[in-house]
Amino acid sequence: MTMTSGSLYEFAFRGFLAEAALDKAGRIRRQIPEEFDPELARRLGIELLDEEAVQATRAMAVVYAAIAAFEVSARKLVAAVLLEAVGEKWWEQGVSENIRRRAESRRTEEQKVKWHGQRGDSLLDYTDLGDLAKMIRNNWQHFEPHLRSLEWASAILDVVERSRNVIMHSSPLSREDIERVGINIRDWVKQVGG
């Protein structure tokens, strides 16, 4: 079916009339919260979701961003320290077989789903924050110059991972939990950098 300019005009005009009728009938047009990138929000269809649920998660968006950036920072630190100390084969020589096997299994599973993007190129991207703590513990002699203490680093990674898991499973953090995450991230950044 080909549309002539007249039928195209008719089609578009009917669309405008339908929109006007919906508005006149009391349709509620949801607004995209200002904190969200409007283009991304539209692509996600956020205006179609339950408004209360979207509003409840708005505050958590910034918490998620902070935790995600912290994770990237912690992974970069682990990779940089082990690369410098152990060399190019740091993954094989500086990471336990159990962590390597689990990361490889996760990557293999993700590679089976070819239509979806993956976590990253490095096997380190397939580890948990708890795995980073184990890598630091198993290579403490290399991390000691960078971190206050092994217990300190493990505690920060544990607190942030605990909060990360709550957010990633669609639950909000309490004000106290948010403040705790913030204190730990600030302490980490002051000690090792961002």
Secondary structure as GFF3:
##gff-version 3
##sequence-region A 1 194
A	DSSP	alpha_helix	5	24	.	.	.	ID=ss1
A	DSSP	alpha_helix	38	44	.	.	.	ID=ss2
A	DSSP	three_ten_helix	46	48	.	.	.	ID=ss3
A	DSSP	alpha_helix	51	86	.	.	.	ID=ss4
A	DSSP	alpha_helix	90	94	.	.	.	ID=ss5
A	DSSP	alpha_helix	97	111	.	.	.	ID=ss6
A	DSSP	three_ten_helix	123	126	.	.	.	ID=ss7
A	DSSP	alpha_helix	129	138	.	.	.	ID=ss8
A	DSSP	alpha_helix	140	143	.	.	.	ID=ss9
A	DSSP	alpha_helix	150	168	.	.	.	ID=ss10
A	DSSP	alpha_helix	175	192	.	.	.	ID=ss11
###
